[in-house]
Amino acid sequence: MKKIHFFMFAAVLFFALAADSKEKSYVVDLYSYQDFGPFSRQQFIVWPSNDSLIYKNVPKEIDEFVVRNISLLEQQILILIGTKNNKRVIIVDSDNDKDFGNEEILEYEYPISIEKYQEIQDSLPTISTRLEYLENGQLLTKNVNLKPSPYEGSLILTFNTENETEKKYLLFVSFPEHKRGAIHLNNSDLTVFVSSGSRALHYLKSYASVFIEHKSSNIDDFRKNIPYKIGDVFNVNGNDYLIDSVSKWGNELFIEYIGKNERPTGVSEGYYLPDFHATYLDNTDFDIKKYSGKYILLDFWGTWCNPCIKLIPELKELHSEFSDKNFVMISVAYDRNPETVMDFVVAENMNWQHLFVDINEYNYKSIINRLKITSYPTTILISPENKIIGRNLKIDDIRELLLYLD
């Protein structure tokens, strides 16, 4: 009898442990890193102020200048941009005391060539600024890193002002920070990266971006992937997890376990293609099942996109080389007029399949939105099982994969 009780106890313990092996909720502790990490640099323009700004002690050696402001945590950070001895200068009021006399003067050559732009941008330091704010009745201090960046000459900008001096000076600013943490899920050690995105200091749901990668992964290897958003689902070894939310200051990321899924859908390599809606140039519905069992190259482009047009000769060559194989090429024009696209396709002899998405109409289920296409051209290579096996690969790398087709 004692033996039976022992085995019953062991069985209950086993099933209890098995039930607990998949927790329902996880909290990832996140820590600040003062760089962009795997995320692309997001900059915004510092516009002329509509209000009169109060400041003092502008260095006398500065010949001409304007003062702009950035609003953060309901405070204004003042930035001076001007000219000194034929060089451009930037001064950030880092201690927020409206005094430029005790601040570092940043200098760089101007005008800037496109070739020199990246070099000068990298050489300008990141400035640590101090902000005070109220939270739950307490006066708190937060350091915010701000990186100024000079105007890139290829961008055409005009300011809505009659002040000719204001029109001369253009400046970008970014906030080089991301959060990083670690989590163990389903026998895998993962690193979590979170960015507040754009200019937001708070980690709001609509702005936050997330990468979740194996700990052994190299950052450079997954930069080509598309970051997750809050509310997205990711998969680890056949199990789905929901990125539920992030705390206000980005100190914690909350993850929920959903359940098993051996065929996860997504937009990065290794995931199966999600459902989407698309139409051909003649407005008839597209059904990817028509190409079942084939390798598919999706090419996202537009007649307005110069890099896309430059890629066409390589696409023609690839299509010609593999058109008699188990392969189909489908271009997706994100454009304004299907007739214009059709005329272009005929003129360029782009003799493969073509879809059209109206650039002026938003459709959540469109192939553009469902596959998170944000830059052009974008290519996505899909296996016969509808799994993404390459995103934004070079044409030669796509060719290398296709060489092994039957």
N, C-alpha and C positions, 0 to 999 in steps of 0.2 A: 504493500500500500504506500509506503514511504517513497518507493521508486516511482510510482505513478505520479505522486505529488511533485516530486523533483522534476520529472520530465514536463509536467504541465507548467510549472514555474519557469523552466528554461524556455518553453515555447512562448509564454506570455512575454518574457523578457526580450526574446529575439524580435518578436513583432513590434514591441514598444520601441526598441532601438531602431528597427527598420523604419517605423513611422517617423521617428525624430531625425532620420538621416537627411531628410529634405526639409529644412526649416522653411517657414513661410515668409519670414521677413528678415532682412539684413540691413545693417547700418555700416557704411564705409566711412571711416574717419579720414578726412582730407587735410592736407597740409599745403601751405603756399610755396610756390616757386616763382621767382621773379624773372620769368621769361615766357615766351609764347608756347614752349613745349612743342607738341605735335600739331598745334592749331595754327592756321594761317594768321598773319598779322592783319588786324582790323583797325583801320584808321578813320578818323573823321576830320572834317575841315573845321578850323577855328574861324568863325564868321565875325565880321565887324559887329560891334555892340550897338544896339539902338539907344542905350542909356549912356549918360556921362559917367565915366569911371574915375574914381579917386585914387591917386597914387602919388609917390614922391621919389626924389633922389635918383632921377635918371642920370646915368653917367654922362658927363659933359662931352666926352670924346665921341659920343654917338651923334652923327650928323642929322639923321632923319629917322623917325620911328612912328609906329602905331601901337596902341595897347588893346589887346583883346582879352576876353574872359571866358572861362569854362565854368559851368555850374555843376558842382558836385556836392551831394549831401546838403543841399540848400545853402551852399557857400560858393563864392566866386574865387577861382584861382586866376590871377592876372598873368598874362604873358605879353612881353614886349618883343616885337620883331622890327628890325630897322637896318640901317646902313652905318658902317664905320670904316673909313678909309677904303671904300670900294668893296668891302666885304659885307655879307649879311651877318647880322647878330640876332641872337635869341636870348632873352632873360626870362626865367620863370620865377615868380614870387613864391618860392618853395615853402617859406615859413608863414605865408598867408598874412603878412603884416602890411601889405600895400607899399612896401619899401623896396625899390630896385637897387639901392645903393649897397646892400650887403649880400648880393647874389652873384653867382658865377656868370660870366659873359661867355656864351657859346658863339664861336665864329666859324663861317665856312665860305668858300669861294662861290661867287655868283656872277653871271648866270651859270646854270648847271647843265651839262650835257647829259643825255640819257645814259651814256656809258659811266659817267661819274656819279649818277644819282644814288645807286645802291651803296657805293663806297662812302659817300658823305652821310647817308642815312645811318649806316652802321657806326660811323665814327662819332656821331652825336651821342652824348651820354644819356642814361636814364636818370631823371631827377626825382628824388623822393620828396613828396609834399606831405604836409601835416594838416589834417582836418579834425575839427571838433564837432561832435554831434550829440544830440540828446536821444537816449533810448531807455525806456522804462523809467523816466525821471532822473536818469544818471547822465552826467556829462562825460562822454567818452572820447578818446582820441584814436584816429586811424591814419596810418601812413599809406599813401597812395603813390605808386610809381607811375611817372608820366614820361613818355618818350616823344620829344618833338621830332618832326621830320620835315625837310624842306619840300617846297612845291616841286612836283614832277612836271617838266615842261611840256609833255605830250598831252596833258589834261587841259581842256579849255574851260575856264571858269570866269564868270562875271559876277560882281557884287552889285547889289541894288543900292548904290550910294553915289552921291555926286562928289564925294571927297576923292580927289585924284590920288592922294597919298595912300589912302586905304586900298585903292584898286591895285596898287603896285605890289602889295605884300600878301603872300598866300602861305598858309602853314597847315600842316596836318599834325594830329596828336594821336597816340595810341597808349594803351595801358598794358604793359608787358607783365601779365600775371596769369598763372593757371594753378589749379589745385591738383594734388596727386595723392592717391592712397592705394591700398592693397586689399584683396579679398581672396579667400579660398572657396571655390564653388565646384562641386561635383568633380572632385579629385584634380582640380586645376588651380594653380596659383596665377592670379590675374592682377594686372596693374590697371588702376582707374585714373583717367585724366578728365578734368572738368574745367571748362572755360565759361566765364560769364558772358562772353561774346560782345562785340561792338563796344559801346562806351559804358555799359551798365556796370556799376560796382556791386549792386545786389545781384544775386544769382537767381534771376527770375525765370520762371518756367519757359516763357516765350523766347528767351535769349540763350539759355544755357545749352552748351554742346558737350557731348561725352564720348570719349573713346574707352573701350574696355578690351584689353588685349592680354595675351599670355605674357607672363612675367619675362620670359626669355626673348620676346620680340624686340627687334630694333625699331626705335622710333621712326627712322627713315623708311622702314619697310611698310608701315601702315599709314603714312601720311596721305597716300593716294586713296585710302578708304574714306567713306563719308561718315562723319561723326553722328552719333545718335542724338536725339532730342529727348527731353523729358516726355514720358508716355510711350516711348519706343520699346520694343521687345528684342532681346538678344538671346542667343542660344549657346549653351556650353555642354558639349558632349551629349547632345540629344535631349537637353532640358531647356525649357523657355523661362526667361526671367524678365520681369517688367521693371524699367527704370521709372520708379514711382514719383520721386520728388527730390529736391535739393534744398538744404537749409538756406536762410536768407543771406548769410555771409559766405556760403560755400564751404562750410566746415564739415558737413555730413551729406552723404548721398544715400537715399533710401531705395532699396531693391526688394521686389516681391517675387517669390517663386510661383510660377503658373502651373507647370506640369511638363510631362514628357512630350517631345515633338522631334521625331527622327527626320522630318523634312521641313526645316525652318525656312521661312521666306525672309528676304532682306535685299539690300542693295549693294553689298560688298562681296568680294570673292569668297566662295564657300557656301553662300546662301542660294536658295532657290528663288527663281523670279516670282515676285508678287503679282497678283491679278492687277490688270490695268485696262483702260479703254483707249483705243486708237482707231484712226480711220486712214484709208489710203487717200491719195491726192484727189481721187474722184468722189470722195466722201462716203465710200462704202466701208462697212465695218471690217476691221482687221481681227483675225483670230489666229493666235500663235500656234494653235493645235494643227493648223494646216501644214506647219513645218516641223511637225513632231518627228523626232529621231534624227534631226539634222543639227549640225553646228550652226549657230546664228551669230552674225556680227551686227549689232545695233550701232549705227553711226548717227549721233545727234549733231545737227548743224543748222545753218541758216544762210540765206543769200546775202545777209548783211554782215556776215562773219568772215573777215579776211583770212584768219588762220584755218577756218573750215575749208575755204576755197583752195587754199594752198595745199591742203591734204588730198584733194580730189585725185590728182594723178597717181598718188600712191594707192588710193582705194581702187582706182581703175585697174591698176596692175595686179593688186591682190585678187580682185574679182575675176579677172581674166585667168589667173593662175589656178584658181580653185573652183571655178564655176561648174566643172564637170565632176567635182567631188561631192562628198556628203556635207555640203556647205551652202548657206544662203546669206546674202548681204541685204540688210534693210536699213535704209537711211530714213531718219526722222527729222523733217524740217520744222523747226520752231520759227514760224514766220507769219507775215501779215496777210498774204494772199496766195491761195493755192495755184492760181493761174500763173502768177509770176514765177513760182517755184517750178511749175511744169515746163514753162518756156526755158528756164535755166537748165533743167535736167535734160531736156531734148537737145539744147544747143551744146551741152557738154558731153552728150552721149553717155549719160550715167545709166546704163542699161541693166539696172537691178530694181528691187522693190523699193517703193517710196511711200512714207506716211507723212501726214501733215497735222501739226498742232498749232492752233491760232494763238499768236503771241498776245492778242488783246482779250482773250477769254480765259478765265480761271476755271479749271475743272479739277477737283480734288482727285478724281479717279484717272486723270490723264496719265499717259506713259511718262510725261515729263515730271509730274509731281510724285507719282508712285515710285519712280526710280531716282528721285532727288537729283535731277540734272540741274546743276547751277553754273556750269561753265561749258564753253563751246570752243572747239569740238570736244565731245566725249564719246568714247567707244566702249561698248560692253560686249564681251564674247561669252556666249552661252553654250553649254554642252548639250548633247542630245537628250539628257535627263532634265533640261531646263535649269541647270545649276550655273551660276555666274563663275566663270573660271578666269576671267581677266577684265579689269576695269582700267581704262586709260592706259593700256599698253601701247608701246610704239608698234608701228605696222610691222617692223621686222620681228618683234617678239610674237605678235599674232601669227605671222607667217611660220615662225619656228614651231608653234603649237599645232598649226594646221598641217604641217608636213607629214605628220604621223597618221593622217586620215586614211581610211581604206578607199 
